[in-house]
Amino acid sequence: MSAEFPVILFYKYVAIADPEALVASQRELCSALGLKGRILIATEGINGTLAGPRVAIDRYVAALHADERFADIEIKTSAGDADTFPRLMIKVRREIVTLGAGIPLTPDLDNHLTPAEWKKTIEEDPSVVLVDVRNRYESAAGKFANAVACDIEHFRELPAYADSLADLKDRKVLMYCTGGIRCEKASALFRSKGFTNVFQLHGGIVTYQEQFGNEHWLGECFVFDQRMTVPVDDATVPIGQCAHTGRTTTRFVNCLHDPCHVLFLLAEETERENQHTRLFPQCLASGLNSSTADYKGSPARVGRVAG
């Protein structure tokens, strides 16, 4: 990974009157600069992550800041390469991060803790509870020490899962996610469910680690691109465990069985020893194997099509 090929992460909840027009202008700009990545745009704002040569990224950021709607948007940067994203994808969505709470939620903007405040609170108040509102596979790769990891596959499952955390309603809750975008809605969701003392980490894991590295953090940080996980610094000790053998690993794969396609940790040694472990443990336990699983080019699918 190279600092000369940066990856930027950014978002802002702000009213967008014409999302389609912004998609068109963003696509034109990014294509002209040769950038790859994805940007989601909705009437509620923008959510993006892009990669490209530093000169191109700098020009993009300057253009973004020149739009008064995004003049104060925060840009988080990490090192990538030409393979970080396979293509450019810019789309209109109903939400810039899909929660689907079923009720109107105004993102929480008044309960942010700076990384320094977050760190101080953890160290001085042993009664606080940290809640990781990311997906289960993200927290499997790395999380804050002693954090409660939500057992969800997708962010849209959080509204239902939050009910299982009802015993924390009167505790001081410190929630976090990768860059902050999910917490602004998750915080509002938790408060709507009766949680009385909720705070969120401003800028998320990325901003905290820029300032404090591995302090109070275990493992690596999951990212939604070809890198999959990134170490915080040279002292990072992986905590991810192979779903089949418990071996330490940072390698993620999707379940071979397409109807499942769950993302899980799988050590290379485990797969070399048993090719069927390319299946998620629950699929393997159900009796499926690499011959009977349904995936492109599988014997099962070829036989079904031929029949």
N, C-alpha and C positions, 0 to 999 in steps of 0.2 A: 504494500500500500504506500502511496506517495502523497506528501503534502502538496505536490504540484498538480494533483488530480483530486481536488477536494469533493466531498459529499456535503451538501447543505440540507438542513432540516428546518422547516419554518411553518408557522401557522398563525392565523389571526381570526378571531370571531369578530366580524364586522359586516354590516349590511351591504350586500351586493345586489343592486337593482336588476342587472342583466347578466346572469351567470354565463349564458351562451356567448355573449359578446366578449366577456373576459376570457373564456376558454379559447376563442378564436385568436385573440391578441397574444395570449400566453403561448399558444401553439406556434404562432408565427415567430415570436421572439426566441423561444427555445430551439426551434428548428434552425433558425438563422445562426444561432450560436453553437449548434452541434451538441446540445445537451441531451442527456437521457435521464429518465426517472419517471415520476408520476406526480401529478397535481390534481387534487380534487377541489371542485368549486361548487358552492351552494349559495343560496340566498343568505346563509348565516356566516359565510366567510370563505377562507382559502386554507388548504392543507397540502404542503408539498415537500418533496425530497428529490434533489437533482444531483447529478454528478457530471463533471467535465473538466477540461483544462482550466487552470487557475484564472487565466485571462478571461475566458468565456464566463466563468462563474462570477468573477468580479463585475463584468459588464451586466450580467443578469441581475445581480443584487442592486447595482446602481439604478437600473431601470425599474426594479420593483419599488425601491425607496422613493423614486421620483413620482410614483402614484400616491397622492395624498392619503388614500385609504390605507396604504401600507408603509407610510413614512417611518413609523416607529416599530415595524415588525422586527422581531428578534430572529437572528440567523445563527443557527448552531452548526458547527463545522467539524468534520472528521476526515481522515485520510482514506481515499479510495483508489480505484484504478479504472481503466477503460472497460472492464467487465463487471463493474458494480451493478449496473442496470443493463438489461438486454435491449431496451428500446425506450421510446418516449410515449407516455400515456397521459392525456389530459382529458378529464371528463367532468360533466355536471352530475352532481349527486344531490339527494334530498338533505343529507347531512355530511359534513366534512369528516366526521368520524361516526360510524353507525352505532348508535345506542338503542334506538327504537324503544324509548321508555314508555310510550303510549300516552304521555302527558306532556304539556309544554314545559320545557326547562330552559331557564336563562342561565348560561354558563356563569359559574361563580368566579368573580374577579377580586373579591375583597378579603379572601382568607389565605393568601399566598404567604409562604415562608421562604425567605431567601435561603440559599444553601447554607450560609453561616448560621442563620436562625434555626434551620432544620437540624444541623449538626449539634448546636448548643442544646436544643430541646431534647434530643436523644440522650445526650450525655448527662443532663441535669434533672430530667424528669423520668424516673424509671416506670412510672405508671402509664406512660403513653403506649399506644399500640400502633404499629406501622401496618398499613394495608396496601398490598401490591395489587392494583386494579388491572394489570395486564393479563394476557392470556397465560394459561398454565405452562405452556412450553417456554414462554419468555422467562418466567420466574424459575423454571427448572435450570436454565442456563446461568442465571445470576440474580441476586436479590440483596436487599439490605438485611443485615443480620436480625434474626428473630421476627422478620416480617410475616404477616399472615398473607399467604398467596391464594388468590381467588382461583377456585377450581373451575375455570371456564375455558371453553375452546375459542369463543369469539366474544368481543366486547358487548355485543347485543345480548349476551346471556347474563350480563351483570345485573340488570333490574331484578330478575328472579333470584339470582344467587345472593344478592344483598340481604334478602330476607333471612338467610341462614346465619347472618352476622348480627342478628338482633340483640344478642347479649352484649354487644359493644356500644349500644346506643348512648349510654351515659359515660363512656370512656372518652378520653382525648384521642381522636383518631388522626394520624398523619398518613395521608395517602400519597402515592406516587405512581408515575408511569414514565415512559421513555423521554418524552420531550415536553410534557405538560398538557397536551391537547385533550387527552382522555380524562384527566383529573378535573378539568373545569366543568365537564358535564357530570362526571361521577360524583363529585362533591355536591352538586345541586341535587342529584338523584338521592344520595344518602340523606341529605337534609330533608328532602321531601318525605322520606320514610321514617323520620323522627330522630335521626342522629343529631345530637345537640352541640357537639364540639368537634367540628371537622376542619382540618387544615390540609393544604396541599403544597407540594414542593415546587416552587417556581422554577420553570425551565426544565423540570424533570431530572432524570438520572444523568442525562448528558451534561447539563449545566453544573450539577453537583460534582460530577467526576472531573470536570475541567478545573475545579477549584480545590477539591479535596481527595482526588484519586480514589484509592481503595478504602479509605477510612469508613468503617462501619459497613462496607460492601463486601459481598462474597461472590466470586465467580466472574463471568463475563457479561457483557450487555448484548442482548438480542437485538438485531436490526432487520428490517424488512427489505433486504436486498440480497444480492448474491453472496455477500460476506457472511450472512447469517448471525455470526457473533463477532464482537470486537473486544479485545482485552482493554482494560482500563489503563494499565501501565505494565512495565516489564515484570512487576511483582505479582501480577494476577495469577491466582491459583484456581483452575477450573473446578467447578462443583457439579457440573452436569454429569448424570449417570445414565449409562446405557439402559434402555427400558427392558432389555432381555437379561442382561448379565450383571448390571450394576457397575460395570467398568467406568472409570472416569473418561469422559469424552465431551467434545464440543460439536460433534458432527450431527447435523439434523438431516433426516430424510422424510419423505412422505410415504405412508403405507402403500405397498405395492397394489393393494386391492382398491381400484378406483372408487367404488361406492363408499369406501371409508376415507382414504386419502389423508388421514390424520398425520400431522407433523409430529415426529418424535425423535428422541436421541438414540442413535445406534452406533456403537463402536465399530470401526473398520474390522478389528480382529474378530468380533462376534459374527459379522456377516461373512467373513472368509471361512469361518468354522462351520457356518450353517446358513446357506443361501435363503432358507425359508424365514429367517429372522428379518428379512426386508418387509415382512408383514408386521403390523402393530400387534402387540401381545394378545389383545382380545380377539383379533381376527385369526391369529395363529391358533389360539385356544379353541376357537369355534370349529376347527378342523380344516381350514383353508391352508393351502401351501402354494408354492410358486407355480405349480402346474394348474391348480384349480382356481386360483385367484383371477379376478376379472381386471385386466389391464391391456393396453394396446399391444397387440402381438402375442398375447398369452394363448396357450393351448385351449383354455376354456372359451375365450372369445372367438378364436378361429374356428373351433368346432361348432359353436353356436351359429356363427354366420354361415358356415358351410351347410349346416342342417336346414 
